[in-house]
Structure formats: C-alpha cells, structure tokens
Amino acid sequence: IGVAMGRGGTEVAREAAAMILTDDDFATIVTAVREGRGILDNIQRFLRYLLASNLGEVLAVFLGVVAAGVFGFVAADGSLVAPLLATQILWINLLTDLGPALAVSAERYADDLMARRPRPLGSPLVDRAMWGTIAWTGAWMAAATLLAYDAFAPGGLIEGDADVTTARTAAFTVLVLAHLTNAFSARSDTASMVHRLWTNPWLWGAVALSVALQIAVVHVPALNDAFSTAPLTLAQWGACALLALVVPIAIEARKAVLRLRSRRGATVRAGAEARGAELG
C-alpha cells in the first residue's frame, strides 16, 4: 500500500497514500500490525471461552430433558426435574462468567504473533478449528454436569442418595468449576493451558472471585433460598472438583493431538521441500 509521512510528506503524497504515518516512523507500521493481530487474538479468546461455556449450558439442559430417564432427572411423582434452574444459569452468565471472560480478553499477546502468516482476506473470525474446540469443550462440560447430578441423585446410571436440591447444586457447581478451568484453556486452540499460566493476574483474580461467589451461593442461607441451592460437604466439594477436572483433561488431550498433527504436517512439508530442492 502507499504510505506517506504525516509531518514531512507533501500534501499531494498524503492525499494519494492509503496510510499516513503521523510520527514519520516506518517502525510504527510494525507496531500497528502487532497490535491488530493481538487484538484479534484476544477477541477470539473471548469468543472461544463464552461460546464453549454457553454451549455447555445449553447441552446440559437439553440432554437433561431429552435423556431424563437415563440420568435420573425424574422426581418421585414421575415429573421431569430440570438439570439447572433459570436463576442458576443467570448466576453463571452474569457473575461467575463475566469476570473471567473479560480477563481472557486481556491476555498478553502470544510470543509468535509476528511470525505467523497473514490471515487470508475474508477468513471468518470463528474458523473451523475454533468451532471444533468449542463443540468438544461444550460437550464435555455438559457430560460432567449431567454425571454430577446422576452421581448425587437416586436412580440413573449411578445410584446416589442425595435429594434433588443437593444433586442440582452439585451439577451447578461442577458446571461453574468447568467454566473456570476453561478460562485458562480458551487462551489458545493448541497451546497447553499450563503454557504461560501465571502471565495474566487479571484472570487469576477473576477466577478467585468467581470461586468465592460460588462458595457463597452454596453456603450462604439467603442465597440458598434465592437460587434453590443446598450446602455441600467437603467430600461433596471434592467430588465436584474431580468431575470438573474431566473437562480440562479432555481439552488438553485434544490439544496434544492437534500439536502432534501439526508437527507431522510440518515434517512432511519440510521433506517435500527438500526433495523438490534436490530435484531442482
């Protein structure tokens, strides 16, 4: 593109240019490109986190109704029991999700940002690879949530002995904890969640606040009444944490496979280029 200097350039040059540098320094272009790529990366992180989390909620409610008999979402009188209540979903979306989502979008720019090839013009913001991550994450979130209810409530695949309110509270808690672990995983489609784990203090603060809010909604009597929750014992909290860990483990397994495929593809391409050079 045509570039003109904003201070030293002539008026004719500025009129004809596609870009005008106000500080007359060509290095500004590199800084601007890096900033643009970084902002796009963070928008994608934000979308990856929220879309996967919301899909997990939708699938949990949908499958809980469709497969109510399988997972034990049936009351003693034969009526269906909702996996999550509307107030609980609202709590997740407004309080325990909002802070981590904003913190994810403030992630430090990736180290290889300027080493990447330019994105093709018109390529979608949420591409096929990201949709795959979103679907995979949402499915495991829903599975962990439904199994949490099933493990606590009587009937279903796993026989439990807790009442409906306690079982729903456990499912609610597992979904929140799974969302919070996803905040770390959503920072990249392929890099491990432990990569640069401590570089975003805003994310750690938002997650800590969300955990504190979840503990409050489970154990504060006034919030128990408002959100139809019941206090959980320490052992029940441990069970919820273990079930929630299924989600990051599944995500990490998928990322490991993607990284392996990427390395193999790079090796094949390098070999093809070497053979082409020899023939040439």
Buried (B, 14 or more C-beta within 10 A) or exposed (E): EEBBBBEEBEEEBBEEBEEBBEEEEEEBEEEEEEEEBBEEBBEBBBBBBBBBBBBBBEBBBEBBEEEBEBBBBBEEEEEEBBBBBEEBBEBBBEBBBBBBBBBBBBBEBBEEBEEEEEEEEEEEEBEEEBEEBBBBBBBBBBBBBBBBBBBBBBBBEBEBEBEBEBBBBBBBBBBBBBBBBBBBBBBBBBBBBEBBEEEBEBBBEBBEBBBEBBEEBBEBEEBBEEBBBBEBEEEBBEBBEEBBBBBBEBBBEBBEEBEEEEEEEEEEEEEEEEEEEEEE
